[in-house]
Amino acid sequence: MKAFGYQGGELFAEGVSVRELAERYGTPLYIYSRGHFISRYRALAEAMKAVKPLLCYSVKANSNGAVLRTFAEQGSGFDIVSGGELYRVRQAGGDPARVVYAGVGKSMPEIEYALREGILFFTVESEPEAAMISQVAQRLGVKGRVAFRVNPGVDPRTHTYISTGKKENKFGLDLERVRHAYAAAAKMPNLEIVGLHMHIGSQILSAEPFAEAMKVVAELAAELKALYPGFRYMDIGGGIGIQYKPDQDALDPKTYASALTPWLQKLGLEVVMEPGRGLVGNGGILVCRVVAVKDSYFKKFVVIDAGMNDLIRPALYQAHHEIQAVRETDARVFGDLVGPICESGDFLAADRELPAAQAGDLLAVMSAGAYGFSMSSTYNSRPRVAEVMVEGTRQALVREREAWPDLVRGERAFSS
């Protein structure tokens, strides 16, 4: 389905006017299409049906409770990277038995919380982490199910900051070391070796890197399956890329599936996947209002009420987001779309052709459903923005806009 498009010259989110949402809830404003989330989830499940995977939505992409509940209602599992994300999943009705826990810096309290909740397994990044899980599991008198993360050394051909499967990345263990890690973990009390995990990066637009990685780890997975009786899961991670630019082609789930399912069927293991951006990225926009248009000798600046604290991807990754006028126009200007933050890097689009706009006009930053609000902050003491979800003609505020008192809640004075 098309989550956002023009109807009668105005931008709509499914069947709801974006302008009306902005007038009702204010700007900046995140708007999500529930229909898009569901359709992308079902399309991926259908494409991969030959191996009947457990789809574990990657919470870090967009952790709003309404988003999590949407996927829980579809039967989704969840991929988490913190105790806080597990708490969010539980609050949204997610089943802990369908949760996998990744991340390089799990703390003892987080491990204990996950064990008490009964998650499916931990993705283990190092030998010391396995020892920590063993220690906590022994104290609690439970089994800690583990799957080591292998680093296949494959270049995912994506941005450096979202590449995770190369040898120089901090994630996982190389092929030789991971074998020793499994052997050591097999001797640790209260651990059960249940699988193998890989995740080579994010926003990957070709199936080739996935196939290369699977070719590398398939032999290892078969070897481990023969060695450990409880070994039954192959977690292939996430990373399916979406369209951010008009001339960019998203990685089609069917193309992705055709490259991986032959390997997975041959292995005969239960498959776990961790899609995030591919499910939610194009299902969200950030709506902002133009504050002023500033002409300098060198360039034009369209100043808006949203900044890098609301959407950091352009400043952090030089990421591209299409900019659309909420009221359709063919008129264009060349310049920068900038926010109110006191940083030279505070831009949402730089040296780009933009819709011609003047003070008071509404603009939409597209493809903002993933790593938008979830990476936002209160930098410059700017309260975080509201979030709205639509489905058809229905709409709901799914997160209230913060106010100034929220900025200082929890702070305490320290005086002489």
N, C-alpha and C positions, 0 to 999 in steps of 0.2 A: 504494500500500500504506500501511497505518497503521503508522508506525514505533514508536509508544509507546501503550500502552493497558492497561487493567486486565484481569487474568485472575484470577478467584477472589479478588477484593479486593486484589490486589497489582499494582503497576505493573510492566509488562514492556517490555523493549526487544526488539522482534520476539519471538523465542521464549525470551528469557533474562530471568530475574528481576533487576530492578534492585537489589533488596535484597541478593541474593547477590553481585552485582558489587561493590556498595559494601563488603560484608563482606570480599570477597577482595582488592580493590585499594585500599580506604580512601577517605576523602572529604577534601576536595572531589574530584569525579571527573567528567570529561567522558565521555559515552557517545554513540557515533555508530551510526546504522543504515545499513549498507552498502546494504541493499535499497532504502531510501528514496532514496539518492543515485542509484542506477542507474535507478530508476523515473522520477525527475524528469528525468534526462538524456534518457531515451528518449521521455518525453512531449513535451518541448520539441522534440526532433529530429523527431518525428512531426508535430507541429503546424506546423512550418516546412518540411516536406519539399518543398513546391512550389518553394522556392528553394535547396534543398540546402545549408544553411549550414555553414560550419566553426564548430562550437561550441568556443570557447576558454574553458574554465573559469577564472574569476577567482581566482587563487591567494590573494590577500589575504584572501578570505572565510574560508578554512580551509586552512592550508598544511601540515597533517600529511602525511607521506609516504604513509601508507596511503590517505588520501583522494585524493591526487594519482594514485597508482597505480590506484585504482579507476576514475578517469576516463580515464586513459591506456589502460586495457584496453578501454574503451568506444570508443576511437578519438578521444577528445577532444584538441583543441589546448589551449593555455593562454594566458591574459592575465596578464602580469607587470608589476610596477612597480619592480623592483630587480634588481640582479645576484644578490643572495641568493635571490630567488625563482626565477630561472633555474637557479641551482645546485640548488635543491630539485627542480625539474622534471626536471632531468637525472638526479639521484640516484634519482628515482622511475620512470625509464624513459620520460619524455616525449620526444617528437620535437621538436627545436629548430626544424625546418622548419614546425612548426605552432604557433609561439609568436609572439605580438604583444606589443610592449614599450611600455607607456604610462608616464605620470608626468612631472611638470614639472621634476624635478631630477636627471636622469641625469648621472652623472659620466663623465669620460673613461675611466677603467678599466672601468666598467660597459658603456659603449658598445663598447669594444674586445672585451670578453668576449663580448658578444652577437653582434658581427660575426664573431668567430672561430668561434662555435658555429653560425652560419648561420641566424639566426632569420628568420621570414617577412617581417616589417617592423617598423619603429619607428613608433609614434604620436607625431608631433612636435608639441610644444606652443608653439614659438616659433621665430623666425628664427635667433637665436643657437644654439639646439639643433641646427637643421639644419646650420649651419656647423660645429659640433663633430663631428657624424656624418660630414660630408664630409671634414673634416681627418683623422679617425681612419681612415676607409675609404681615403683616398688613401695614407696611410702604410702600411696593410696591403696595398694593392693589390687591394681588393675593392670591390664595389658595396654601398652602403647603401640598402636599400629603405625608402621613407618614405611615410607617409600623414599629412597634417596633420589636427589635431583642430579642427573647426569648432564654434564656440559659437553655436547657433541662436537664443539669446535666449528660450527657452521656459521657462515656469515649470512644473517637474515636480510641484508640489503635494505636496511631501514636507518632511521636517525640514530646516531651514536648513543644518545641518552636513553633510547628505548630498545637497544640491542642487549640481549641477555645471554646468548648462547655461544659467544666467542671465548677463547681461552683467557683473554685479559679481563673479562667481566667478573664481578664479585660473586656471581651466583653459581651454585652447584659445584660438582667435583668432576675432574677429567676422567676419561674412560678407565685408565689404569688405577687411579686412586680410589675410584668408586668401588671397585672389586674388593680392595682391602677394607674399605669402610663397611661393606656388607658383611664380610667375614668377622670383623670386630664386633659389629652390632649383634650378630648371631650368638655371641657369647655373653651379651649383656642381659641381666635379669629383667623380666617383665616387658620385653620388647618382642613384637611379632613383625617379621619382615613380610610385607604384603604386596609390594609393587615397586615400580620404577617410574620416575617422573622426568619430563623434559619440557622446557619452554625456551624457545630461541629468541624471542623478541616480540615486539608489538608493531602494529600497522604494516604488516607484510602483504604485499600486493601480488605476489606470485606463489604458486604452489610448490615451485622447485625447491626452495630452502627447506620446507617441511619434509618433502620427500627425501632430500639429502640427509636430513637429520634422522629420519625414521630408518633409513638404510644403515646408518651408523649404529643406532642403538638396538636394532632388531635382534642382532646376534647376541648382544649382551642380555636382552630381556629373555631370550630363549634359554640362555645359560643359567640365569638366575631362577627361572621357573623350574628348571631341573634340580637346582640345589636346595631350594627352600619350599617346604610343603605348603606354607600359607601364601605363597607368591601368586597373586591372581589379578592384579591391576596394572594396566599400562596407561599412565596419565600423559597425554600428548600436549597439555598446556593450551594456550590460546594464541592470539596474534593475528587473526584474520583481519586484513585491512579493509577500510571503507573508502568511499569517495569523498575527498575534501575539495578537490579542484574539478572544474567542468571537464578538463581534458584527461582526467584520471579515471581508471577503471577499478572498481572494487574487486576484491577476490571473491568470485562466486562460490558459494558453499558447495555446489556440485563439482566444480573443478577441484576444489580442495579435497573433497571426499574421494574423488576418483584417483587422486595421487596417494592417498593414505590407506584407504580401506583394504587394498590387496595385502599390504604388509600386516595390518591389524588382524585380518581374517586368518592369515597364516599363523600368527602367534597364538591365537585362540585364548587371549586374555580378555578380561572385562575392561572396557575402554572408559576412561574419564577424560572430559574436555573442560577447558576453562575459558569460555568466550566472555568477552567484556565489551570492548569498543564495538565489535562487530554486531552486537545486539542493540546497543543504546546510542552509539555515536551520532548517527543521522536522525535520531528520534528526539533531539533536543535543540533548542535555540536560546540565545541570550538576546533579549530585547533591550535596547538602550535608546535614550533620547539625546538629540543633539543639543549641546549647551551653547556652542558658538562655532563660527567658521572664521578661522584666523589665517589671513594671508600674509606671508612674509616675502622678502625679496627672493628667497630660494625655493619655497614650496608652500602648498596649502595644507593647513591642519584642520581637520574636522574634529572638534572637541566634543566628547560624549560623556555621559554620566556613569559609564562603566569603565573600569580600569583593570590593570594587571592583577589586582587583588581578587577580582571577580573571575577572570579567565587568564591564567598565567601562561598557557601553552604558546602563544605567539612570542612572548618575551623569553621564555625558557628554551623553546625548541626552534624558534623562528617558524612556528607552525602556521600553515595557511588555513584561514577560514573565509569562505565566501561571505560577502556583505550584501544584503538585500534591503531595499527600501520597503517599509511596511505598506506605504502607498506606492503602487507600481509607477516607475518612471524609466524612460530611456536616456534621460540626461545623465552625463557622467563628468566627473572631475578627477584630476590626478593629484594624489597627495597621501597624507598619513591620517589614519583614524586613531586618535589618541585619547587617553583618559585623564583623570584629575590627580593621579598619583605623582608624588614628587620624585620621579625617576625618569631619566632619559629613555629607559627601556620600556616605558609605559605606553605601549601601542597594541592595538588589536589588528592593525593592518598597516604596513609600511611601504611607501613607494608603489602604490597600487591605484588602479582605476576604481573609483568608488561611485556609488549613486550620488548625484547632486543633491545636496540637502542644505537646509538652513535651520536656524535655532528653532527648537520645538518639534522638529520632525523625528519620526521614529525609524530606527534602523534595526535589522536583525542580523546577528552574528550566527551563521549557520553551522551545522555539524558540531554542536556544543553539548551534546548529551553525554559524552564521555570525558572524564578528566576536566570537567568544567567546575561545577560547584564543589565537587569532592576535593579539588586542589585549591579552593579559594581560601582567603584569609581576611583578617581584619586590619591589614597593614594600613598605615596612616589613620588608624582608628576609624575605619569605614565599616559600619555594620554589614554583615553578610546579607545577601538579597533573598527575596522570596522565591519559592518554587511552586509552579502550577502544573497540574496534569490534566490532559484532555482525552476524551474517548468519544468519537462521534461528535455530538453536540453537547456532551456533558463536560463539565469543568469542575475542578476542585483545587483549593489551596492546599498543597501538601507540605509546605514549610513556611511558617510565618517569617516576614522580614524582621531582622533584628533591629533593635533601637539602641540609642546611646547607653541607656542603663545596662544593657546586655554586655557592653564593652568592659565594664568595671565590676560586673558581678563576680564575686569570689576574691576580689582584691582586698587587702587589708592595709591600713595605715601603719607606718613605722616612724615614730617621731621621738624626738629627744625629751 
